Amino acid sequence: MKPTTAAVVFLYVIICVSGLSTTDKTKQNDDIADIKNRLGHLEQMIGQLVTGNSSSDVLKFSASTGRNEHVSFSAYKNQSQGGLNKRHIIKFEQTILNLGNHYHPEDGIFIAPVSGVYFFHWTINNHGDYAYTNILVGGKVMSTTATSVSGGYNSGSALVIVTVQKGQHVWIQTCCGSANEVLGITLGFDNAFQSTFSGTLLFQVSEN
């Protein structure tokens, strides 16, 4: 920003703030409304100066792309579960990382704190049979994974990049009639069969 432009912006702020000096409450309320209106114009002017974009939506654009909240989690199952029926939500009971505490290990559900594009990945381990799972966003299936039958230990992984709206729930559940086990165990050098669920916010977008 040029020095002359900065001086104009600073003077404009001083003029706006000076409107609060009145002692009459009715006048003060009117002044506050006027100041909010002037500050709105000021914000747009600053946004246009900074970005070089003359669009009236420049501040909305800047806010949606420039202030990402740090949201990431990585969770795993620390105990195995068997006899899981269709549409059973899988709980990944322990977290390695949970920035913002938006993943809830007590029920296996991640709740999006902001609207944005998110990356999710999960791995399911089991033994001796098929295990089908879905990832659901706001109740809609977004991807599916399956383990193969080898007579031994099996695993299946999938990832998805998807838009999630603020407040929507994301979880992993069994599907397709599978009634199998999902392996889980505490972390350790000799514990190779782990089921995991991870996600991160890639970038924030304007809410619908």
N, CA and C of each residue as an Amber inpcrd file, in Angstrom:
protein
   624
   0.8380000  -1.1820000   0.0000000   0.0000000   0.0000000   0.0000000
   0.8800000   1.2400000   0.0000000   0.5880000   2.2300000  -0.8860000
   1.3840000   3.4400000  -0.9590000   1.2020000   4.2760000   0.3010000
   2.2370000   5.1030000   0.7130000   2.1310000   5.9400000   1.9130000
   0.9350000   6.8580000   1.8800000   0.6510000   7.4510000   0.7150000
  -0.4870000   8.3760000   0.6320000  -1.7960000   7.6240000   0.8470000
  -1.8860000   6.4160000   0.3070000  -3.0890000   5.5960000   0.4930000
  -3.2590000   5.2060000   1.9450000  -2.1510000   4.8120000   2.5870000
  -2.1940000   4.4330000   3.9960000  -2.6520000   5.5970000   4.8540000
  -2.1840000   6.8160000   4.5270000  -2.5770000   8.0000000   5.2900000
  -4.0660000   8.2620000   5.1530000  -4.5950000   8.0730000   3.9340000
  -6.0280000   8.2710000   3.7170000  -6.8380000   7.2800000   4.5250000
  -6.4160000   6.0010000   4.5000000  -7.1160000   4.9650000   5.2580000
  -7.0810000   5.2740000   6.7430000  -5.9060000   5.6790000   7.2680000
  -5.7720000   5.9970000   8.6860000  -6.6880000   7.1460000   9.0700000
  -6.7320000   8.1910000   8.2470000  -7.5840000   9.3460000   8.5150000
  -9.0470000   8.9320000   8.5190000  -9.4070000   8.0360000   7.6150000
 -10.7840000   7.5670000   7.5230000 -11.1850000   6.8430000   8.8070000
 -10.2820000   5.9990000   9.3360000 -10.5470000   5.2860000  10.5940000
 -10.7460000   6.2660000  11.7310000  -9.8870000   7.3110000  11.8020000
 -10.0000000   8.3100000  12.8710000 -11.3470000   9.0150000  12.8040000
 -11.7920000   9.3530000  11.6050000 -13.0840000  10.0330000  11.4360000
 -14.2180000   9.1300000  11.9090000 -14.1300000   7.8220000  11.5690000
 -15.1690000   6.8820000  11.9810000 -15.2360000   6.7600000  13.4900000
 -14.0910000   6.5870000  14.1210000 -14.0420000   6.3740000  15.5660000
 -14.4820000   7.6080000  16.3210000 -14.2270000   8.7980000  15.7680000
 -14.5910000  10.0330000  16.4510000 -16.0880000  10.1610000  16.6440000
 -16.8530000   9.4000000  15.8690000 -18.2990000   9.4400000  16.0140000
 -18.7950000   8.8770000  17.3160000 -17.9750000   8.2110000  18.0800000
 -18.3780000   7.6160000  19.3510000 -18.3080000   8.5970000  20.5110000
 -17.8500000   9.8180000  20.2840000 -17.6220000  10.7400000  21.3770000
 -18.8970000  11.3450000  21.9350000 -20.0030000  11.2300000  21.2340000
 -21.2490000  11.8250000  21.6950000 -21.7500000  11.1700000  22.9670000
 -22.4670000  11.9290000  23.8050000 -22.9990000  11.3940000  25.0560000
 -24.4770000  11.0830000  24.9640000 -25.1480000  11.5240000  23.8910000
 -26.5620000  11.2470000  23.7110000 -26.7330000   9.8200000  23.1890000
 -27.5000000   8.9660000  23.9140000 -27.5690000   7.5450000  23.5700000
 -28.2420000   7.3200000  22.2240000 -29.3070000   8.0690000  21.9470000
 -29.9690000   7.9030000  20.6520000 -29.0370000   8.2850000  19.5160000
 -28.3830000   9.4200000  19.6960000 -27.4120000   9.8580000  18.6970000
 -26.2650000   8.8650000  18.5860000 -25.8950000   8.3140000  19.7290000
 -24.7740000   7.3600000  19.7400000 -25.1300000   6.1160000  18.9510000
 -26.3530000   5.6160000  19.1040000 -26.7800000   4.4370000  18.3470000
 -26.7840000   4.7090000  16.8560000 -27.2650000   5.9200000  16.4900000
 -27.2570000   6.2830000  15.0680000 -25.8290000   6.3710000  14.5470000
 -24.9570000   6.9300000  15.3880000 -23.5580000   7.0560000  14.9790000
 -22.8990000   5.6990000  14.8060000 -23.2360000   4.7640000  15.7080000
 -22.6520000   3.4170000  15.6060000 -23.0670000   2.7550000  14.3010000
 -24.3520000   2.8980000  13.9500000 -24.8270000   2.3200000  12.6900000
 -24.1080000   2.9490000  11.5050000 -23.9150000   4.2740000  11.5920000
 -23.2170000   4.9770000  10.5140000 -21.7630000   4.5390000  10.4230000
 -21.1360000   4.3410000  11.5930000 -19.7390000   3.9060000  11.6180000
 -19.5970000   2.5070000  11.0150000 -20.5420000   1.6140000  11.3390000
 -20.4990000   0.2650000  10.7770000 -20.5930000   0.3180000   9.2600000
 -21.4650000   1.2070000   8.7810000 -21.6180000   1.3470000   7.3370000
 -20.3380000   1.8650000   6.6960000 -19.7310000   2.8910000   7.3610000
 -18.4910000   3.4550000   6.8290000 -17.3430000   2.4490000   6.8810000
 -17.3080000   1.6700000   7.9740000 -16.2580000   0.6570000   8.0860000
 -16.4070000  -0.4230000   7.0270000 -17.6720000  -0.7250000   6.6790000
 -17.8870000  -1.6890000   5.6040000 -17.2980000  -1.2070000   4.2970000
 -17.5070000   0.0760000   3.9870000 -16.9150000   0.6460000   2.7850000
 -15.3900000   0.6690000   2.8860000 -14.8980000   0.9630000   4.1000000
 -13.4540000   0.9930000   4.3010000 -12.8380000  -0.3810000   4.0780000
 -13.4680000  -1.4020000   4.6100000 -12.9610000  -2.7740000   4.4300000
 -12.8940000  -3.1340000   2.9530000 -13.9610000  -2.7620000   2.2250000
 -13.9680000  -3.0760000   0.7940000 -12.8620000  -2.3260000   0.0750000
 -12.6610000  -1.0590000   0.4630000 -11.6120000  -0.2720000  -0.1820000
 -10.2420000  -0.8810000   0.0740000  -9.9890000  -1.3000000   1.3370000
  -8.6990000  -1.9150000   1.6660000  -8.5300000  -3.2200000   0.8970000
  -9.6060000  -4.0150000   0.8410000  -9.5300000  -5.2700000   0.1040000
  -9.1910000  -5.0610000  -1.3530000  -9.7820000  -4.0350000  -1.9500000
  -9.4900000  -3.7460000  -3.3520000  -8.0610000  -3.2690000  -3.5470000
  -7.5480000  -2.4680000  -2.5860000  -6.1740000  -1.9800000  -2.6870000
  -5.1750000  -3.1240000  -2.5470000  -5.4710000  -4.0410000  -1.6030000
  -4.5280000  -5.1360000  -1.3360000  -4.5110000  -6.1520000  -2.4630000
  -5.7020000  -6.4800000  -2.9890000  -5.7840000  -7.5460000  -3.9840000
  -5.7290000  -7.0600000  -5.4170000  -6.0160000  -5.7680000  -5.6140000
  -6.0970000  -5.2570000  -6.9780000  -7.3650000  -5.6760000  -7.6750000
  -8.3120000  -6.2130000  -6.9260000  -9.5760000  -6.6970000  -7.4620000
 -10.6540000  -5.6750000  -7.1560000 -11.3530000  -5.1810000  -8.1660000
 -12.3620000  -4.1520000  -7.9700000 -13.7360000  -4.7270000  -7.6710000
 -13.8450000  -6.0400000  -7.5660000 -15.1320000  -6.6830000  -7.3100000
 -15.6640000  -6.2950000  -5.9410000 -16.9850000  -6.1520000  -5.8340000
 -17.6020000  -5.8250000  -4.5420000 -17.5350000  -6.9920000  -3.5780000
 -17.2390000  -8.2000000  -4.0940000 -17.1510000  -9.3890000  -3.2420000
 -15.7310000  -9.6870000  -2.8120000 -14.8160000  -8.7240000  -2.9810000
 -13.4050000  -9.0110000  -2.7460000 -13.1340000  -9.4220000  -1.3050000
 -13.8210000  -8.8090000  -0.3300000 -13.5610000  -9.1630000   1.0700000
 -14.0690000 -10.5500000   1.3850000 -15.2210000 -10.8970000   0.8180000
 -15.7390000 -12.2420000   1.0220000 -14.7680000 -13.2700000   0.4670000
 -14.2240000 -12.9600000  -0.7120000 -13.2370000 -13.8550000  -1.3190000
 -12.0010000 -13.9680000  -0.4510000 -11.4970000 -12.8280000   0.0200000
 -10.2840000 -12.8340000   0.8270000 -10.4750000 -13.5790000   2.1250000
 -11.6420000 -13.3920000   2.7560000 -11.8910000 -14.0520000   4.0370000
 -11.9740000 -15.5520000   3.8690000 -12.5190000 -16.0030000   2.7260000
 -12.7120000 -17.4320000   2.5520000 -11.4300000 -18.1440000   2.1710000
 -10.4560000 -17.4180000   1.6360000  -9.2430000 -18.0900000   1.1850000
  -8.0190000 -17.7780000   2.0250000  -8.0960000 -16.7650000   2.8800000
  -6.8880000 -16.3090000   3.5550000  -6.7820000 -16.6550000   5.0190000
  -7.8690000 -17.2090000   5.6300000  -7.8180000 -17.4630000   7.0620000
  -8.2630000 -18.8940000   7.3450000  -7.4660000 -19.8530000   6.9690000
  -7.7980000 -21.2440000   7.2120000  -7.5860000 -21.6130000   8.6660000
  -8.5580000 -22.2710000   9.2310000  -8.4030000 -22.8080000  10.5650000
  -7.5900000 -24.0970000  10.4590000  -6.7510000 -24.3600000  11.4660000
  -5.9620000 -25.5900000  11.4600000  -6.8360000 -26.7390000  11.9530000
  -7.1760000 -27.6440000  11.0460000  -8.0590000 -28.7630000  11.3730000
  -7.4410000 -30.0350000  10.8010000  -6.9970000 -30.9310000  11.6650000
  -6.4510000 -32.2240000  11.2480000  -6.6530000 -33.2300000  12.3690000
  -6.8650000 -34.4830000  11.9820000  -6.9400000 -35.5390000  12.9920000
  -6.4130000 -36.8460000  12.4090000  -5.9110000 -37.6850000  13.2830000
  -5.4810000 -39.0370000  12.9200000  -5.8370000 -39.9450000  14.0790000
  -6.6990000 -40.9220000  13.8180000  -7.2150000 -41.7870000  14.8860000
  -7.0220000 -43.2520000  14.5090000  -7.0500000 -44.1080000  15.5210000
  -6.9130000 -45.5450000  15.2750000  -7.7430000 -46.3320000  16.2830000
  -8.0580000 -47.5720000  15.9010000  -8.7720000 -48.4630000  16.8250000
  -7.7670000 -49.1110000  17.7560000  -8.0570000 -49.0570000  19.0500000
  -7.1580000 -49.7140000  20.0050000  -7.7220000 -51.0220000  20.5270000
  -8.8710000 -51.4330000  19.9670000  -9.4310000 -52.7380000  20.3200000
 -10.2580000 -53.2600000  19.1530000 -10.2370000 -54.5680000  18.9720000
 -10.9600000 -55.1780000  17.8610000 -12.4470000 -55.3120000  18.1940000
 -13.2540000 -55.2930000  17.1400000 -14.6880000 -55.4940000  17.2810000
 -15.1400000 -56.5360000  16.2740000 -16.0210000 -57.4450000  16.7050000
 -16.5410000 -58.4800000  15.8250000 -18.0520000 -58.4270000  15.7450000
 -18.5970000 -59.1620000  14.7670000 -20.0410000 -59.2350000  14.6000000
 -20.6830000 -57.9080000  14.2790000 -20.0140000 -57.0870000  13.4930000
 -20.5430000 -55.7660000  13.1690000 -21.6140000 -55.8820000  12.0800000
 -22.7750000 -55.3470000  12.3640000 -23.8640000 -55.3850000  11.4070000
 -23.7480000 -54.2500000  10.4020000 -24.5970000 -54.3000000   9.3920000
 -24.6280000 -53.2600000   8.3750000 -24.9440000 -51.9080000   9.0020000
 -24.2490000 -50.8720000   8.5490000 -24.4130000 -49.4950000   8.9870000
 -23.9950000 -49.2860000  10.4510000 -23.0310000 -50.0430000  10.8580000
 -22.4480000 -49.8400000  12.1910000 -21.3320000 -48.8030000  12.0850000
 -21.4530000 -47.7040000  12.8490000 -20.4080000 -46.6870000  12.8340000
 -19.1800000 -47.2050000  13.5670000 -18.0400000 -47.1480000  12.8970000
 -16.8020000 -47.6600000  13.4850000 -16.1550000 -46.5760000  14.3350000
 -15.8700000 -46.9010000  15.5720000 -15.2160000 -45.9660000  16.4730000
 -13.7090000 -46.2000000  16.4560000 -12.9910000 -45.1640000  16.1260000
 -11.5350000 -45.1780000  16.2110000 -11.1940000 -44.4780000  17.5200000
 -10.9330000 -45.2780000  18.5640000 -11.0170000 -44.7970000  19.9440000
  -9.8600000 -43.9140000  20.3950000  -8.7340000 -43.9960000  19.7210000
  -7.5570000 -43.2410000  20.1540000  -7.0950000 -42.2930000  19.0570000
  -6.5760000 -41.1430000  19.4490000  -6.0840000 -40.1760000  18.4690000
  -4.5770000 -39.9600000  18.6400000  -3.9020000 -39.8400000  17.5140000
  -2.4970000 -39.4370000  17.4910000  -2.4100000 -37.9210000  17.3710000
  -3.3540000 -37.3710000  16.5990000  -3.4400000 -35.9260000  16.3860000
  -4.9080000 -35.5610000  16.3090000  -5.2800000 -34.4290000  16.9280000
  -6.6690000 -33.9890000  16.8790000  -6.7190000 -32.4690000  17.0660000
  -6.2190000 -31.7300000  16.0650000  -6.1560000 -30.2740000  16.1470000
  -7.5650000 -29.6870000  16.1620000  -7.8960000 -28.9620000  17.2090000
  -9.2210000 -28.3790000  17.3600000 -10.2260000 -29.2930000  18.0160000
  -9.8620000 -30.5790000  18.2120000 -10.7530000 -31.5700000  18.8500000
 -12.0910000 -31.6990000  18.1220000 -12.0330000 -31.7000000  16.7850000
 -13.2600000 -31.8150000  16.0030000 -13.6020000 -33.2680000  15.6700000
 -12.6400000 -34.1790000  15.8580000 -12.9470000 -35.6040000  15.7840000
 -13.2930000 -36.0850000  17.1890000 -14.3720000 -36.8770000  17.2740000
 -14.8820000 -37.3240000  18.5740000 -14.7100000 -38.8430000  18.6960000
 -13.6620000 -39.2700000  19.3900000 -13.3830000 -40.7060000  19.4680000
 -14.4560000 -41.5010000  20.1980000 -15.2690000 -40.8380000  21.0240000
 -16.2930000 -41.5730000  21.7680000 -17.3940000 -42.1160000  20.8600000
 -17.5880000 -41.4900000  19.6910000 -18.6060000 -42.0090000  18.7720000
 -18.1000000 -42.1730000  17.3410000 -16.8210000 -41.8490000  17.0870000
 -16.2330000 -42.0530000  15.7760000 -16.6030000 -41.0150000  14.7360000
 -17.1110000 -39.8640000  15.1610000 -17.6280000 -38.8670000  14.2220000
 -16.7630000 -37.6060000  14.2310000 -16.4640000 -37.1120000  13.0250000
 -15.8000000 -35.8310000  12.8420000 -16.8640000 -34.8030000  12.4760000
 -16.8250000 -33.6240000  13.1360000 -17.7720000 -32.5520000  12.8550000
 -16.9930000 -31.3720000  12.2870000 -17.3160000 -30.9930000  11.0660000
 -16.5730000 -29.9320000  10.3840000 -16.8030000 -28.5850000  11.0700000
 -15.7250000 -27.9100000  11.5060000 -15.8870000 -26.6070000  12.1590000
 -16.0880000 -25.4640000  11.1740000 -15.6670000 -25.6620000   9.9270000
 -15.8210000 -24.6510000   8.8820000 -16.1480000 -25.3570000   7.5730000
 -16.7630000 -24.6310000   6.6630000 -16.9970000 -25.1750000   5.3270000
 -15.6820000 -25.1570000   4.5520000 -15.4040000 -26.2470000   3.8570000
 -14.1550000 -26.3110000   3.1160000 -14.0020000 -27.5910000   2.3450000
 -12.8550000 -27.7060000   1.6940000 -12.4900000 -28.9350000   0.9940000
 -11.5900000 -29.7350000   1.9230000 -11.9840000 -30.9690000   2.2010000
 -11.2910000 -31.8220000   3.1620000 -10.7580000 -33.0730000   2.4680000
  -9.6870000 -33.5880000   3.0420000  -9.0790000 -34.8550000   2.6110000
  -9.2940000 -35.8720000   3.7290000  -9.8440000 -37.0550000   3.3930000
 -10.0380000 -38.1180000   4.3700000  -9.4210000 -39.4190000   3.8470000
  -8.8690000 -40.1970000   4.7600000  -8.2880000 -41.4970000   4.4240000
  -8.6050000 -42.4810000   5.5500000  -8.9200000 -43.7060000   5.1770000
  -9.1300000 -44.7170000   6.2210000  -8.6630000 -46.0920000   5.7470000
  -8.2620000 -46.8950000   6.7050000  -7.8020000 -48.2620000   6.4640000
  -8.5210000 -49.1910000   7.4320000  -9.0460000 -50.2800000   6.9000000
  -9.7170000 -51.2880000   7.7230000  -8.9420000 -52.5940000   7.6210000
  -8.5890000 -53.1510000   8.7650000  -7.9480000 -54.4650000   8.8260000
  -8.9080000 -55.4660000   9.4590000  -8.9160000 -56.6750000   8.9150000
  -9.7100000 -57.7520000   9.5280000  -9.0460000 -59.0920000   9.2190000
  -9.7590000 -60.1690000   9.5220000  -9.1440000 -61.4950000   9.4000000
 -10.1390000 -62.4730000   8.8050000  -9.7550000 -63.0530000   7.6450000
 -10.4470000 -64.2110000   7.1120000 -11.7660000 -63.9800000   6.4040000
 -12.1830000 -62.7440000   6.1540000 -13.4730000 -62.5390000   5.5130000
 -13.5110000 -61.1370000   4.8950000 -14.5490000 -60.8960000   4.0980000
 -14.7420000 -59.5600000   3.5450000 -15.1600000 -58.5720000   4.6280000
 -14.7930000 -57.3230000   4.4490000 -15.3230000 -56.2300000   5.2630000
 -15.4860000 -55.0230000   4.3580000 -16.7220000 -54.5890000   4.1960000
 -17.0170000 -53.4320000   3.3590000 -17.3050000 -52.2320000   4.2520000
 -16.7730000 -51.0760000   3.8710000 -17.0390000 -49.8640000   4.6400000
 -17.3020000 -48.6800000   3.7080000 -18.0800000 -47.7280000   4.1980000
 -18.3460000 -46.4610000   3.5160000 -17.8170000 -45.3120000   4.3450000
 -17.5140000 -44.2030000   3.6790000 -17.3620000 -42.9290000   4.3730000
 -18.5930000 -42.1000000   4.0280000 -19.2110000 -41.5100000   5.0530000
 -20.4070000 -40.7040000   4.8650000 -20.1340000 -39.2660000   5.2770000
 -20.6310000 -38.3370000   4.4730000 -20.5390000 -36.9050000   4.7620000
 -21.9620000 -36.3580000   4.7840000 -22.4090000 -35.9090000   5.9420000
 -23.7730000 -35.4190000   6.0550000 -24.8070000 -36.4700000   5.6970000
 -24.4880000 -37.7420000   5.9560000 -25.4210000 -38.8310000   5.6770000
 -25.3540000 -39.3900000   4.2750000 -24.4850000 -38.8320000   3.4120000
 -24.3510000 -39.3160000   2.0440000 -23.0500000 -40.1040000   1.8690000
 -23.1370000 -41.2350000   1.1990000 -21.9530000 -42.0520000   0.9230000
 -21.0790000 -41.3410000  -0.0980000 -19.7790000 -41.2200000   0.2300000
 -18.8360000 -40.5500000  -0.6480000 -17.7960000 -41.5010000  -1.2460000
 -17.5530000 -42.6290000  -0.5860000 -16.5940000 -43.6000000  -1.1150000
 -16.7560000 -44.9010000  -0.3470000 -16.2030000 -45.9610000  -0.9200000
 -16.3400000 -47.3020000  -0.3380000 -15.0010000 -48.0210000  -0.4320000
 -14.7460000 -48.8840000   0.5350000 -13.5760000 -49.7440000   0.4590000
 -13.9520000 -51.1490000   0.9140000 -13.1530000 -52.1230000   0.5200000
 -13.4130000 -53.5170000   0.8800000 -12.0990000 -54.2280000   1.1290000
 -12.1390000 -55.1960000   2.0360000 -10.9900000 -56.0790000   2.2230000
 -11.2480000 -57.3600000   1.4410000 -10.1890000 -57.9910000   0.9710000
 -10.3100000 -59.2370000   0.2160000 -10.2820000 -60.4300000   1.1620000
 -10.6100000 -61.5780000   0.6270000 -10.5740000 -62.8180000   1.4150000
  -9.3260000 -63.5920000   1.0390000  -8.4410000 -63.7740000   2.0090000
  -7.2200000 -64.5170000   1.7430000  -7.0460000 -65.6790000   2.7140000
  -7.9480000 -65.7860000   3.6610000  -7.8040000 -66.7980000   4.6960000
  -6.9450000 -66.3250000   5.8480000  -6.2960000 -65.1660000   5.6730000
  -5.4600000 -64.6140000   6.7330000  -5.8850000 -63.1990000   7.0490000
  -4.8990000 -62.3580000   7.3020000  -5.1920000 -60.9510000   7.5980000
  -5.3760000 -60.1830000   6.3010000  -6.3750000 -59.3170000   6.2850000
  -6.7020000 -58.5440000   5.1010000  -6.7960000 -57.0630000   5.4600000
  -6.6030000 -56.2100000   4.4630000  -6.7820000 -54.7760000   4.6910000
  -7.3120000 -54.1170000   3.4310000  -8.0360000 -53.0320000   3.6390000
  -8.5390000 -52.2230000   2.5320000  -8.4540000 -50.7580000   2.9120000
  -8.0360000 -49.9230000   1.9650000  -7.8890000 -48.4940000   2.2270000
  -8.5490000 -47.6990000   1.1140000  -8.9360000 -46.4780000   1.4440000
  -9.4870000 -45.5680000   0.4470000  -9.2610000 -44.1370000   0.9230000
  -9.3100000 -43.2110000  -0.0260000  -9.2250000 -41.7960000   0.3130000
 -10.2280000 -41.0420000  -0.5380000 -10.6120000 -39.8780000  -0.0310000
 -11.5630000 -39.0420000  -0.7590000 -11.2560000 -37.5840000  -0.4540000
 -11.4000000 -36.7300000  -1.4570000 -11.3100000 -35.2830000  -1.2900000
 -12.6970000 -34.7390000  -1.6000000 -13.2890000 -34.0550000  -0.6220000
 -14.7040000 -33.7180000  -0.7350000 -14.9950000 -32.3970000  -0.0410000
 -15.9990000 -31.6880000  -0.5380000 -16.4640000 -30.4690000   0.1220000
 -17.3790000 -30.8410000   1.2820000 -17.1060000 -30.2580000   2.4440000
 -17.9180000 -30.4950000   3.6330000 -18.4040000 -29.1440000   4.1540000
 -19.6890000 -29.0540000   4.4380000 -20.2410000 -27.8220000   4.9720000
 -20.0590000 -27.7650000   6.4900000 -19.9550000 -26.5510000   7.0130000
 -19.8030000 -26.3580000   8.4570000 -20.9150000 -27.0870000   9.2040000
 -20.5240000 -27.8570000  10.2210000 -21.4860000 -28.5760000  11.0390000
 -21.8400000 -29.9560000  10.5350000 -21.4380000 -30.3160000   9.3170000
 -21.7380000 -31.6540000   8.8090000 -20.8910000 -32.7030000   9.5210000
 -21.4590000 -33.9110000   9.6510000 -20.7890000 -35.0250000  10.3140000
 -20.1570000 -35.9390000   9.2610000 -18.9870000 -36.4570000   9.5940000
 -18.2740000 -37.3850000   8.7140000 -17.9040000 -38.6090000   9.5360000
 -18.1830000 -39.8130000   9.0000000 -17.8500000 -41.0180000   9.7490000
 -17.6560000 -42.2050000   8.8010000 -17.1110000 -43.2820000   9.3520000
 -16.9080000 -44.5400000   8.6270000 -17.8970000 -45.5600000   9.1870000
 -18.5690000 -46.3030000   8.3030000 -19.4970000 -47.3270000   8.7740000
 -19.4250000 -48.5580000   7.8780000 -19.8540000 -49.6770000   8.4290000
 -19.9250000 -50.9120000   7.6500000 -21.0830000 -50.8180000   6.6650000
 -20.9670000 -51.5660000   5.5920000 -22.0380000 -51.5310000   4.5830000
 -22.1670000 -52.8820000   3.8960000 -23.1180000 -52.9500000   2.9750000
 -23.2300000 -54.0620000   2.0170000 -23.4400000 -55.4080000   2.7010000
 -24.0630000 -55.3970000   3.8550000 -24.3880000 -56.6370000   4.5370000
 -23.2450000 -57.2780000   5.2770000 -22.1020000 -56.5990000   5.3600000
 -20.9720000 -57.2020000   6.0620000 -21.2430000 -57.2740000   7.5550000
 -20.8720000 -58.3710000   8.1590000 -21.0240000 -58.5500000   9.6050000
 -19.7220000 -59.1520000  10.1160000 -18.6620000 -58.3850000   9.9890000
 -17.3320000 -58.9080000  10.2430000 -16.6210000 -58.1170000  11.3220000
 -15.4270000 -58.5330000  11.6080000 -14.6390000 -57.8420000  12.6100000
 -13.7850000 -56.7460000  11.9800000 -13.4600000 -55.7680000  12.7950000
 -12.4920000 -54.7360000  12.4370000 -11.4080000 -54.7940000  13.4950000
 -10.1750000 -55.0220000  13.0500000  -9.0870000 -55.2100000  13.9940000
  -8.5710000 -53.8880000  14.5270000  -8.2270000 -53.9000000  15.7970000
  -7.6230000 -52.7490000  16.4340000  -6.7740000 -53.2010000  17.6010000
  -5.7070000 -52.4900000  17.8580000  -4.8070000 -52.8490000  18.9470000
  -3.9700000 -51.6260000  19.2950000  -3.4480000 -51.5860000  20.4940000
  -2.6100000 -50.4520000  20.8820000  -1.3650000 -50.3850000  20.0040000
  -0.8430000 -49.2010000  19.8190000   0.3190000 -49.0140000  18.9560000
   1.5590000 -49.6570000  19.5610000   2.3690000 -50.2560000  18.6950000
   3.6080000 -50.8710000  19.1460000   4.3650000 -51.4390000  17.9630000
   5.6280000 -51.7650000  18.1600000   6.4590000 -52.2610000  17.0640000
   5.9500000 -53.5770000  16.4860000   5.3250000 -54.4150000  17.3140000
   4.8940000 -55.7350000  16.8540000   3.4050000 -55.7980000  16.5260000
   2.7170000 -54.6810000  16.5880000   1.2770000 -54.6670000  16.3440000
   1.0090000 -54.1440000  14.9350000   0.9240000 -55.0740000  13.9950000
   0.9260000 -54.6910000  12.5870000  -0.4660000 -54.4730000  12.0060000
  -1.5180000 -54.9080000  12.6870000  -2.8420000 -54.9200000  12.0700000
  -3.7070000 -53.8140000  12.6840000  -3.5970000 -52.6510000  12.1090000
  -4.2240000 -51.4820000  12.6790000  -5.2460000 -50.8970000  11.7120000
  -6.3970000 -50.4780000  12.2500000  -7.4220000 -49.7810000  11.4730000
  -7.3720000 -48.3010000  11.8420000  -7.3610000 -47.4260000  10.8400000
  -7.1400000 -45.9990000  11.0910000  -8.1240000 -45.1350000  10.3110000
  -8.2650000 -43.9080000  10.7690000  -9.1310000 -42.9100000  10.1230000
  -8.4790000 -41.5490000  10.3220000  -8.2380000 -40.8330000   9.2170000
  -7.5630000 -39.5350000   9.2860000  -8.2510000 -38.5330000   8.3770000
  -8.0770000 -37.2540000   8.6970000  -8.6390000 -36.2080000   7.8540000
  -7.9610000 -34.8840000   8.1110000  -8.0300000 -33.9960000   7.1230000
  -7.4620000 -32.6610000   7.2760000  -8.2040000 -31.6830000   6.3810000
  -8.2870000 -30.4480000   6.8230000  -8.8500000 -29.3650000   6.0150000
  -7.7910000 -28.8850000   5.0270000  -8.0900000 -28.9620000   3.7300000
  -7.1630000 -28.4800000   2.7100000  -7.2760000 -26.9730000   2.5490000
  -8.4910000 -26.4880000   2.3770000  -8.7080000 -25.0370000   2.3400000
 -10.1730000 -24.7340000   2.6120000 -10.3930000 -23.5410000   3.1240000
 -11.7160000 -23.0900000   3.5230000 -12.4520000 -22.4840000   2.3350000
 -13.7790000 -22.6400000   2.2970000 -14.5960000 -22.0410000   1.2350000
 -15.7620000 -21.2910000   1.8680000 -16.3930000 -20.4220000   1.0990000
 -17.5370000 -19.6720000   1.5750000 -18.6880000 -20.6300000   1.8550000
 -19.4150000 -20.3370000   2.9280000 -20.5480000 -21.1840000   3.2900000
 -21.7240000 -20.9110000   2.3680000 -22.4770000 -21.9750000   2.1010000
 -23.6640000 -21.8390000   1.2380000 -24.7850000 -21.1540000   2.0080000
